[in-house]
Amino acid sequence: MSARKTVVAVVLLISASGCAAPGAGAGPRPSPSASPSPIRVEQVVFMAGFKPQANLPFVGVYIANARGYFREEGLEVDIRHSTGSSEHIQLLATGRVQFSTGSAPDVLKRIATADVPIVAVAQVGQRGEQAFAVRADSPIRGPKDWEGKLVGYKGTVSADYLAILKASGVDRSKVREVSVGFDPRVLIEGKVDVYPVFESNEPDTLARLGVATRLFHPSDLGIPSLGLAYITTRDLARTRPDLVRRFLAAALRGIDDAVRDPGAAVEITMRHAVGEDPAHQRYMLDAEIAAAQNELTRTQGIGAISSERWDALYRLLLDLGVLPKAIDLKAVIDDRAIREVRARR
C-alpha cells in the first residue's frame, strides 16, 4: 500500500471510531466535565457598634472582607458603623442590618427592658470592656478607698460599678458620683479621682498624655464579666442558621488571622479607621486579643459561648436591679452556629 493510501486509511479509521456508539471501542470515554455552577452571592449588612477601630469583632470582619473570606462563603458584606444612639440595635431589630456587635450586659439589659429581639451568636470578648482607672500615684489602693472620693460614670451608673461596690463592701452613700464625658483628661486634671475606662482604649490614651494609671477590673474581684459578642436577630438565627454559620465562619477566620499577625490586621483596620493613630490601634488590638482568650477558648476557639458564664452575669445583673425582670436565657444566646464553625476548623 502506498504512503498516501495508508494515511487515508488511518484518517478513516479515526473518524469511524469517533462516530461509534457510546461504549464501543477499546474503553469508556471520559465524559466532559460539567460547567461549575456560579456561586450564589447573598448581600448582608454588618454594622459595628461604634466608630471604625481595632475592636476585635470589627477587625475580624475587616479582614474577612479584605481577604475574600466572605466571598468564599457566598456573602457580600456591606460594612457600616453605628453613629451612636444605639443606631445599630435599632436597625438590627428592624431587619435593615443582619449582624452587629453588642456587649453581653447590654444585650441582657435590652432584652429584659424592651424585649428587643436580638441574640448573641458568638462571644468574642471573654472579659468585660470596662475598668476603673486611678492615677498611678493615687493613694487609692482598693474600691473601699473610693469612699469620700469623686468617682466618674459615663451616661448612667454601670452594672460593673455597682457590682464592685457590693463585692468590696463600699458604702455608696459615701461615694461622690459625678457624670463625666468620654474625655479621660478629667482624671489628669483632678476633676475625678476614679475614671471609668474602656480597658483596651483609654489607658493608652492617658499614657500618651503622660499619665500612668492603675486599673480596677470587675473580673479581678471575681465578678462575672463578658465583653463584645456578634449579635443577630432571633428570627434570623432560627430561620437562616446557614447564613449565621457562613458569616461567623468568615469573620472568625479573620479573627484567627489577626491573632496570628496583629501587624497586618492593623494595616487592614486602618483602611477603615482613617485618620486614627496606628500605634494606638495596635495597643487596642493587642488588648482585645488578650481579652478574647481564656481556658474555654483554648479548647473551643475564640467566639465560644459559655452558658454558665452568661447565666452568672445574668444573675448578677438581676440581683443588682439592673435588669427590671427575669428573662429566659435561651432567648439571649444561640451557640449552634459557633459550635458548628469551630468543629469544622
Secondary structure as the mmCIF struct_conf table of DSSP 4:
data_model
#
loop_
_struct_conf.conf_type_id
_struct_conf.id
_struct_conf.beg_label_comp_id
_struct_conf.beg_label_asym_id
_struct_conf.beg_label_seq_id
_struct_conf.end_label_comp_id
_struct_conf.end_label_asym_id
_struct_conf.end_label_seq_id
HELX_RH_AL_P HELX_RH_AL_P1 ALA A 3 GLY A 18
TURN_TY1_P TURN_TY1_P1 CYS A 19 CYS A 19
BEND BEND1 ALA A 20 ALA A 20
HELX_LH_PP_P HELX_LH_PP_P1 ALA A 21 ALA A 21
TURN_TY1_P TURN_TY1_P2 PRO A 22 GLY A 23
BEND BEND2 GLY A 25 GLY A 27
HELX_LH_PP_P HELX_LH_PP_P2 PRO A 28 VAL A 41
STRN STRN1 GLU A 42 ALA A 48
BEND BEND3 GLY A 49 GLN A 53
HELX_RH_AL_P HELX_RH_AL_P2 LEU A 56 ALA A 66
TURN_TY1_P TURN_TY1_P3 ARG A 67 GLY A 68
HELX_RH_AL_P HELX_RH_AL_P3 TYR A 69 GLU A 72
TURN_TY1_P TURN_TY1_P4 GLU A 73 GLY A 74
STRN STRN2 LEU A 75 HIS A 81
BEND BEND4 GLY A 84 GLY A 84
TURN_TY1_P TURN_TY1_P5 SER A 85 SER A 86
HELX_RH_AL_P HELX_RH_AL_P4 GLU A 87 ALA A 93
TURN_TY1_P TURN_TY1_P6 THR A 94 GLY A 95
BEND BEND5 ARG A 96 ARG A 96
BEND BEND6 GLN A 98 GLN A 98
STRN STRN3 PHE A 99 SER A 103
HELX_RH_AL_P HELX_RH_AL_P5 ALA A 104 ALA A 114
STRN STRN4 ILE A 118 GLN A 123
BEND BEND7 GLN A 126 ARG A 127
BEND BEND8 GLU A 129 GLU A 129
STRN STRN5 GLN A 130 ARG A 135
TURN_TY1_P TURN_TY1_P7 ALA A 136 ASP A 137
BEND BEND9 PRO A 139 PRO A 139
BEND BEND10 GLY A 142 GLY A 142
HELX_RH_3T_P HELX_RH_3T_P1 PRO A 143 TRP A 146
TURN_TY1_P TURN_TY1_P8 GLU A 147 GLY A 148
BEND BEND11 LYS A 149 LYS A 149
STRN STRN6 LEU A 150 LYS A 154
BEND BEND12 GLY A 155 THR A 156
HELX_RH_AL_P HELX_RH_AL_P6 ALA A 159 SER A 168
TURN_TY1_P TURN_TY1_P9 GLY A 169 GLY A 169
HELX_RH_3T_P HELX_RH_3T_P2 ARG A 172 LYS A 174
BEND BEND13 VAL A 175 VAL A 175
STRN STRN7 ARG A 176 VAL A 180
BEND BEND14 PHE A 182 PHE A 182
TURN_TY1_P TURN_TY1_P10 PRO A 184 PRO A 184
HELX_RH_AL_P HELX_RH_AL_P7 ARG A 185 ILE A 188
TURN_TY1_P TURN_TY1_P11 GLU A 189 GLY A 190
BEND BEND15 LYS A 191 LYS A 191
BEND BEND16 ASP A 193 ASP A 193
STRN STRN8 VAL A 194 VAL A 194
STRN STRN9 TYR A 195 PHE A 198
TURN_TY1_P TURN_TY1_P12 GLU A 199 ASN A 201
HELX_RH_AL_P HELX_RH_AL_P8 GLU A 202 ARG A 208
TURN_TY1_P TURN_TY1_P13 LEU A 209 GLY A 210
STRN STRN10 THR A 213 PHE A 216
HELX_RH_3T_P HELX_RH_3T_P3 PRO A 218 LEU A 221
TURN_TY1_P TURN_TY1_P14 GLY A 222 GLY A 222
STRN STRN11 LEU A 228 THR A 233
HELX_RH_AL_P HELX_RH_AL_P9 ARG A 234 THR A 239
HELX_RH_AL_P HELX_RH_AL_P10 PRO A 241 ARG A 260
HELX_RH_AL_P HELX_RH_AL_P11 PRO A 262 THR A 269
TURN_TY1_P TURN_TY1_P15 MET A 270 HIS A 272
BEND BEND17 ALA A 273 ALA A 273
TURN_TY1_P TURN_TY1_P16 VAL A 274 GLY A 275
BEND BEND18 GLU A 276 GLU A 276
HELX_RH_AL_P HELX_RH_AL_P12 PRO A 278 ALA A 291
TURN_TY1_P TURN_TY1_P17 ALA A 292 ALA A 292
BEND BEND19 ASN A 294 ASN A 294
HELX_RH_AL_P HELX_RH_AL_P13 GLU A 295 GLN A 300
TURN_TY1_P TURN_TY1_P18 ILE A 302 ILE A 302
STRN STRN12 GLY A 303 GLY A 303
HELX_RH_AL_P HELX_RH_AL_P14 SER A 307 LEU A 320
TURN_TY1_P TURN_TY1_P19 GLY A 321 GLY A 321
BEND BEND20 LEU A 323 LYS A 325
HELX_RH_3T_P HELX_RH_3T_P4 LEU A 329 ALA A 331
TURN_TY1_P TURN_TY1_P20 VAL A 332 VAL A 332
STRN STRN13 ILE A 333 ILE A 333
HELX_RH_AL_P HELX_RH_AL_P15 ARG A 336 ARG A 344
#
